[in-house]
Amino acid sequence: MRQVTRLKRPRFIVDSMLGSLARWLRMIGYDTVYAKGWHDSRILEEAATTGRIVVTRDRGLYRRALRRGLTAVLVSEDLAYSLALLSLKFGVELSIDPNQSRCPLCNAPLRPASKEEVRGRVPPRVYEAYDEFWVCTGCSQVYWRGGHWRGIRETLEEARKKLQIMMRRSSDRGPQHG
């Protein structure tokens, strides 16, 4: 009987300029530390001790991470481009499954919750309109597929299109030799 080895999902540490990207990585299911207000040395130390990938827009931090032998990626202000780049380099899946998501606020995993469990914790119109809910196992925030879901799907679709362009450009260049 053949054994299947599951690859470990990448874990990230995102610098303070990238709060939106940190929330998105959490929503799509990646353990992501948002290093808001952290000094660069603390970010590098956390990455070194926990094996997290440094995600930054700061060229200096990026270079220092590489000099320390850490895995790092330099992203842009463009959210969809940054998600596509992380998908290309680290296999980040560009889709959301709330059963695999993490809380965008605190990074803890979400768990499915019954409609009855969230009664009184969501607005009455939400309670009436929706049947699927998730609760954060850390901060107890309640989530549902509300009106913002269309925007989420559009952003991920844009990221998938940018990923396709990146992959075509990469294959057009052929094998790279260092």
Phi, psi and omega in degrees: 000128182280134178264136179262128178264124177272129176287142179289133178291138178296148175242144189238156165233122189247130184287171190295345178281353191235043180300320180296316178298320178300315179298318180295316179299320177295316181298324180272008167104016183253132178295113188225119174274128175262110187272053181294124178078004181279144172286150181307321182297324178291320178299313181296320179295316179298316179298318181293319185277336184249355180073022179280152177274128179280125177243122186209162169253358183270110182300323179295314178297318179302311180295319179296322178297314180296319179299330178275001179081017180271157174275129183214156177221138179260117182251178181248182177288339183285110184301311182298318178298316182297318177297318179298317180297318178294327176293315180297313186279326189232007177074021178301127180282132183262059177206160180242127170240106183306335178287346177249354185290161172244158181295125178295341181273314188238355176080000178284154178296153173266158174225148177298147178227145178286158178300318181298323181297329184263001178304131180083351180255352176232158178302147181306320180296324177292316179301320180286325188276336188237150180244341181253130179222156175226147180236138176289132179284350179259299186256359177069013176298142180259139180233153176205164180276083183272199182299335180288347185301324179298316178297323177297311180299320181295318179297316180292325176295317177299318178297319179296322177296317179295324177298316178301318178297315179300318181293321177296315179298319180296318181285333177294330181283343181075187181296137178260133178243132182260000000 
